[in-house]
Each structure stands twice: as C-alpha cells, then as structure tokens.
C-alpha cells in the first residue's frame, strides 16, 4: 500500500515533495503506536480515550477540565469515559481537599500495571532506535516533535 502511494506521488509531482514524505512517515509511526495501544485496550476492554486518561492521570494530577484540554475532547466525553473506567475499577476519584466539588482521577494498580506493560514495549523500541540512529539524532527527533506539537497547538487556539 505505502509503495503505491509513493509511486503515485512520484509520478504526480515529479520528485516526491518533502511534505508528502513526512505525512506518509507520520502515518506509519501512528499505525505502529496504534497497534501497541490497541493491544492494551483489548486487554483491559477499554477504548483509546480511556487508555489516555489512565496514562495522563498516572503522571500528573488530572481533573475533567485538564483532561479535556490535554486530549482535546469535550468534558462530557471525558465524564462518560470516567464512569466506564470507574465501573471497571481502573480509576478512582479523589476529592480535592480545598474544594469539595472538585476531584482528581487516580488510576488503580491494575491500570498502572497495564500502562507499565505498554511503556515497556515502547521503551524497547526506543532503545532499538537509539542504538540504530544514535543518541543525538534520537534526542533531536523528539525535540522536533515537541516543537511541531507546540506550533500546531498555537494554531488551533487562534
């Protein structure tokens, strides 16, 4: 499939345009990440949004508003996902001391373990990448991704 896309782009544009190549490579990386996360979702019987909620709430104190902003999903969708996660005993809601109406999301041990398993696979792949391309290129790659995300997030706000 990818070969056909590349051939078509080459024929259409003469020498392949760098933007097309970038889109194709990003698509391939996304498919790889999606495959790994899909396995975890299947294991826990949750969807990708719920998995991202578990992941984000494992590394930072998150409430509905913050999750909605981070994931660019409505507060209603976050609330629905939280109900499902609570029913599956993958998260708990912890009341904030200062504000009785506010709460943060806390993943359970079961949820944290599955996230660790997912990240273990990602870490193994990252180690392989570092060995193949070297630490400097590896760090430059992630620095560039962060810059791109920052720029794209600014454009969405405008």
C-alpha positions in Angstrom: 0.0 0.0 0.0 2.7 2.5 1.0 4.7 1.7 -2.1 1.7 2.5 -4.3 1.2 5.8 -2.5 4.9 6.7 -3.0 4.8 5.7 -6.7 1.7 7.8 -7.3 3.2 10.8 -5.5 6.4 10.5 -7.5 4.5 10.3 -10.8 2.2 13.2 -9.9 4.8 15.6 -8.5 8.0 14.6 -10.4 10.4 14.2 -7.5 8.5 13.5 -4.3 7.7 16.5 -2.2 9.1 16.5 1.3 5.7 17.3 2.8 4.2 14.1 1.3 7.0 12.0 2.6 6.6 13.5 6.0 2.9 12.7 6.0 3.5 9.2 5.0 6.2 8.6 7.6 4.0 10.1 10.4 1.1 7.9 9.3 3.4 4.8 9.5 4.6 5.8 13.0 1.0 6.4 14.1 -0.1 3.0 12.9 2.7 1.4 14.9 1.7 3.2 18.1 -1.9 2.5 17.4 -1.2 -1.3 17.2 0.6 -1.3 20.6 -2.1 0.7 22.3 -4.9 -1.3 20.7 -3.5 -4.5 22.3 -3.6 -2.8 25.7 -7.1 -1.5 25.1 -8.3 -5.0 24.1 -6.6 -6.5 27.2 -8.5 -4.0 29.5 -11.7 -3.9 27.4 -11.4 -0.1 27.1 -11.1 2.4 24.3 -8.1 4.6 23.4 -9.6 7.7 25.1 -9.9 5.7 28.3 -6.3 4.5 28.0 -5.1 8.1 27.5 -7.0 9.1 30.6 -5.3 6.4 32.6 -1.9 7.3 31.2 -2.2 11.1 31.8 -3.6 10.6 35.3 -0.7 8.3 36.1 1.9 11.0 35.6 0.0 14.2 36.7 -2.9 15.2 38.9 -5.8 15.4 36.4 -9.4 16.6 36.7 -12.1 16.6 34.0 -11.2 20.1 32.7 -7.5 19.4 32.5 -8.1 16.0 30.7 -10.5 17.8 28.3 -7.8 20.3 27.4 -5.0 17.8 27.1 -6.9 15.4 25.0 -8.9 18.0 23.1 -12.2 16.2 23.9 -15.4 17.6 25.4 -15.9 17.5 29.2 -18.9 15.4 28.5 -16.9 12.7 26.7 -14.3 12.7 29.5 -17.1 12.3 32.1 -18.6 9.4 30.2 -15.2 7.7 29.9 -14.6 8.2 33.6 -17.8 6.5 34.5 -16.8 3.4 32.4 -13.3 3.4 33.9 -14.8 3.5 37.4 -17.2 0.7 36.7 -14.2 -1.4 35.5 -12.3 -0.4 38.7 -9.5 1.1 36.7 -9.7 4.6 38.3 -10.9 6.2 41.5 -12.0 9.8 42.0 -10.2 11.5 44.9 -11.7 14.6 46.3 -9.6 17.8 46.4 -9.1 19.0 49.9 -9.6 22.7 49.1 -12.7 22.2 47.0 -15.4 19.7 47.9 -16.9 19.8 44.4 -13.6 19.1 42.6 -11.8 15.8 42.3 -8.8 14.3 40.7 -8.5 11.0 38.8 -6.3 8.3 40.3 -5.6 5.1 38.4 -5.8 1.8 40.2 -2.8 -0.6 40.5 -4.3 -2.8 37.7 -4.5 0.2 35.3 -1.0 1.3 36.2 0.5 -2.1 35.6 -1.1 -2.3 32.1 0.4 1.2 31.3 3.8 0.0 32.5 3.5 -3.0 30.2 2.7 -0.8 27.2 5.5 1.6 28.0 7.9 -1.4 28.4 7.2 -2.2 24.7 7.7 1.4 23.8 11.0 1.6 25.8 12.3 -1.5 24.0 11.6 0.2 20.6 13.1 3.4 21.8 16.3 1.6 22.9 16.5 0.0 19.4 16.1 3.4 17.8 18.8 4.9 19.9 21.2 2.1 19.0 20.4 2.4 15.3 20.4 6.2 14.9 22.4 7.4 17.9 21.5 9.4 21.0 22.0 12.8 19.3 19.6 12.1 16.4 17.2 10.4 18.8 17.0 13.5 21.1 16.8 15.9 18.1 13.9 13.8 16.7 11.9 14.2 19.9 12.8 17.8 20.3 11.4 18.4 16.8 8.2 16.6 17.6 7.7 18.7 20.7 8.3 21.9 18.6 5.8 20.8 16.0 3.1 20.0 18.6 3.7 23.4 20.2 3.2 25.2 16.9 0.2 23.1 16.0 -1.4 23.7 19.4 -0.9 27.5 19.0 -2.6 27.4 15.5 -5.6 25.6 17.0 -6.1 28.3 19.6 -6.0 31.2 17.0 
